[in-house]
Amino acid sequence: MEFKYHVSGMHCAACSAAVERILKKQEGIETAQVNLVMEEVLIQAEEENFDAWKEAVSKGGFELEKLQDKKDVSYHKKVVCDILGMQCAACSAGIEKVLKRTEGILDVSVNLLLNQAEIEYDQTKIKLEEIFQVIQKGGFDARIHQEQQQEETKKKDYENVHIYGTLIVAFLLLYIGMSHMLGSFELPLPNIISYKTNPFNFAFIQFVLATIIAISGWKFYYRGIRSLLHGAANMDTLVAIGTGSAYIYSVFSLFSIANGNVHAVHSLYFEGAGVVIALVQFGKHLEAISKKKSTGAIQALLQLRPKTATLFKNGKEMEISVDEVVVGDVLVVKAGEHIAVDGIVVEGESNVDESMLSGESMPVKKGVQDEVHQGTMNLDGRLLMRCSVDNEDTTLSKIIRMVEDAQSKKAPIARIADRISMYFVPIVMGIAFVSALIWYFIQKDVSFSLTIFVSVLVIACPCALGLATPTAIMVGTGKAAQLGIFIKSGEALEIASHIDCVVFDKTGTITIGKPLVTDVFAQDKQQVLAYAAALEQGSVHPLATAILQKAEEEHILAPSLSNIQTVNGKGVYAQLSEKKLMAGNRRMMEEEGLDVSMYLEAEKACQEAGKSVVWVSYDQQVIGMLAIADKIKDHVRDVVESLTKSGKEVYMISGDHTRTATAIAKQAGITNVIAEVLPQDKAEEVKRLQKLGKKVAMVGDGINDAIALTQSEVGIAIGSGSDVAIESADIVLMKEDIRDVETALRLSHSVLRNIKQNLFWAFFYNTIGIPVAAGILYPIFHILLSPVFAGAAMAFSSVSVVSNALRLRNFK
């Protein structure tokens, strides 16, 4: 079983690796995958043991929380409303009395002191807007209580004040602390805090400012030390130890100055400790903003959900919240409005823009009994629709969950970063300690060694490493969703980039999935179509359906026939004006002794092209022949050419006769044909290709493709196909445009390239940054990295990795 939870307190790849390591040690847990960007963990376990897991994670310095449960299907709802205009107890009692009499109201409690009412009601019988109307009739006004939204706004404002306020304090601290470190040039300071005339004041003001910043960043120390004590050191540990060491050393220098040692002003590192904390906090702030952009696909999908709907009840229209719409409600959708939920049109006609679901720009005509989907836009007419599913089960909701699942599951390449992160922090701490010790023995200078120690710890933050993979996957899957391509997991995204063999099912994938009349051979084509249609009326055979559709398209009226007789395996016949009318194969015509020579060459050409042939005769004479075939979809040949040019082998698999399948494949430009395959054997054919060392992508749409889709490395389902095929596939194409197969494979390649770029720069940054911070350039160039610049570089590395991933939004 799978369980998903929110994890708070993570900041880097070492954090996520620590959470995974803690959870994997717990009894019953098979796997645990942490998504650093989404701050979620996906656990596979025999059964849920949340309390034990939460306690274990808490000991490591993190918090495990349950995600908000899926909306209850019960339509009983409680709301808190603000009531305006109440003056006394009689007012509140009156409101309660009126509401309790109203059908659909289950319970009411009015609080006069708070001017609020808590109302429980049945959404299937009454809507919130109707409740407000009842209250208004009593002489009062009502609205939904706004406290939660105000609290969220206040929290956001507080965070901004905290971040930027800390930066201002850090700037003052940096100005004072660096005022005497610019060689012959000194920054002007008031005499009262000058390091020359008042060295103690100079040190003490830095102590105050650094302490303010340290208190504002107390979480670094709390989480960092706690994680270290439980053997799960992370980025917070590096920052806490580095800045804490600089701060404590500076406090000792402050006491030394107080005791008369004025030279100790050169051993103050308050600005290093304070500014690093401020920069790390600001870096996390920028990182959070960047991460929000990387989750923009889900946010964009969520914004497609309309907030209100127009209910049609008792002949009246009423605006209500979408959350109140229940199955069976009838809604009005006017021109220019978004459709609130999935449903069925019960009245009206209109063109609907479904591009947000399918990526297809052309509007779709909708009429009575047609399905409409949440988030799509009604372009012109007025529609009445009946809600058919709960708000949480709409197509849009399923797509959102699909995208969220894809972004929460790790790609195999992410395990490289995870394994490194597991050992990264302890190794960095060792490098920092050893480097500081070596330089102390060389220089005999504690402050110099402390600079080395703090710089190494701060610059080595593995945040960039942890963000390299998930951000690219999130942006990539989000971009795919915008294109109408839904990739179910990071693993599928990565594997798709390595595909070297693409197998297309024929019917419904290469072809449109239903036979069509392609040619009519006759002197009087309309007569032949009319007679053939007359014979095939009432038949459900695919060839008969094709003939009837062609006659309808040509607006041909077929004569009425009675006593139509079927000859199994040959065709049909009837009497028309006391003369025999027949439609069937050549064998049927020949057994009647009819001359078929006129159309033999045409039949041969049609059969070579994979077409079925229907002969038509009247009054013992062949009067024409119809050619019927399942036509290939638009752009198939272009896609095959593109895939072949990119080095992929293309196969077509079909249950048809070899001659028919080969003819269709030839039209599509496919040379590799696997024909006469039973539905249950398609997976075996995929397995046979895999044994040859090929990485196979299977593209299909039918129930009989499901096993083959599962067997292949990457299953790609056409979205208009069966639910079973869609469920079995790794990638779902919402449009019937086969070009999206090539787009999906190309996008997966771009995402993997982006991940490799991110990992390279993350590794390269640490490979270069740590030695420089450790003082490798000092003996030759006298270059020593300040902790302040190390902190800034650390923040920049994370933002640069996320920014690189965001470039995927420009994919076309």
Disulfide bonds with the S-S distance in Angstrom:
none
